[in-house]
Amino acid sequence: MFLSMIAAKIRAYLRYRETVRELSRLTDRELDDLGLSRSDIQYVARTHAA
Protein backbone atom coordinates (compact mmCIF):
# COMPACT_ATOMS: atom_id res chain seq x y z
CA MET A 1 0.00 0.00 0.00
CA PHE A 2 2.74 2.43 0.97
CA LEU A 3 4.78 1.66 -2.14
CA SER A 4 1.79 2.12 -4.42
CA MET A 5 1.14 5.52 -2.83
CA ILE A 6 4.75 6.55 -3.44
CA ALA A 7 4.56 5.28 -7.03
CA ALA A 8 1.37 7.30 -7.59
CA LYS A 9 3.06 10.45 -6.23
CA ILE A 10 6.04 9.89 -8.53
CA ARG A 11 3.76 9.40 -11.56
CA ALA A 12 1.86 12.58 -10.68
CA TYR A 13 5.11 14.52 -10.37
CA LEU A 14 6.32 13.20 -13.74
CA ARG A 15 2.99 14.22 -15.36
CA TYR A 16 3.38 17.67 -13.78
CA ARG A 17 6.93 18.10 -15.11
CA GLU A 18 5.97 16.90 -18.59
CA THR A 19 3.03 19.30 -18.72
CA VAL A 20 5.20 22.23 -17.59
CA ARG A 21 7.84 21.32 -20.17
CA GLU A 22 5.33 21.06 -23.03
CA LEU A 23 3.49 24.25 -22.19
CA SER A 24 6.74 26.15 -21.67
CA ARG A 25 7.78 25.30 -25.22
CA LEU A 26 4.74 27.10 -26.64
CA THR A 27 5.01 30.70 -27.77
CA ASP A 28 3.02 33.42 -26.05
CA ARG A 29 0.75 33.51 -29.10
CA GLU A 30 0.05 29.77 -28.89
CA LEU A 31 -0.64 30.02 -25.17
CA ASP A 32 -3.01 32.91 -25.84
CA ASP A 33 -4.85 30.76 -28.39
CA LEU A 34 -5.38 28.24 -25.58
CA GLY A 35 -6.56 30.97 -23.24
CA LEU A 36 -3.45 30.70 -21.05
CA SER A 37 -0.62 32.95 -20.02
CA ARG A 38 2.85 31.97 -18.82
CA SER A 39 1.77 32.52 -15.23
CA ASP A 40 -0.96 29.86 -15.66
CA ILE A 41 1.41 27.06 -16.65
CA GLN A 42 2.19 25.76 -13.15
CA TYR A 43 -1.46 25.88 -12.10
CA VAL A 44 -2.59 24.01 -15.20
CA ALA A 45 0.18 21.43 -14.73
CA ARG A 46 -0.75 20.86 -11.08
CA THR A 47 -4.40 20.47 -12.01
CA HIS A 48 -3.53 18.04 -14.80
CA ALA A 49 -1.27 15.95 -12.57
CA ALA A 50 -3.79 15.64 -9.74
Secondary structure as UniProt FT lines:
FT   HELIX           2..25
FT   HELIX           28..33
FT   TURN            34..35
FT   HELIX           38..40
FT   HELIX           41..49
//
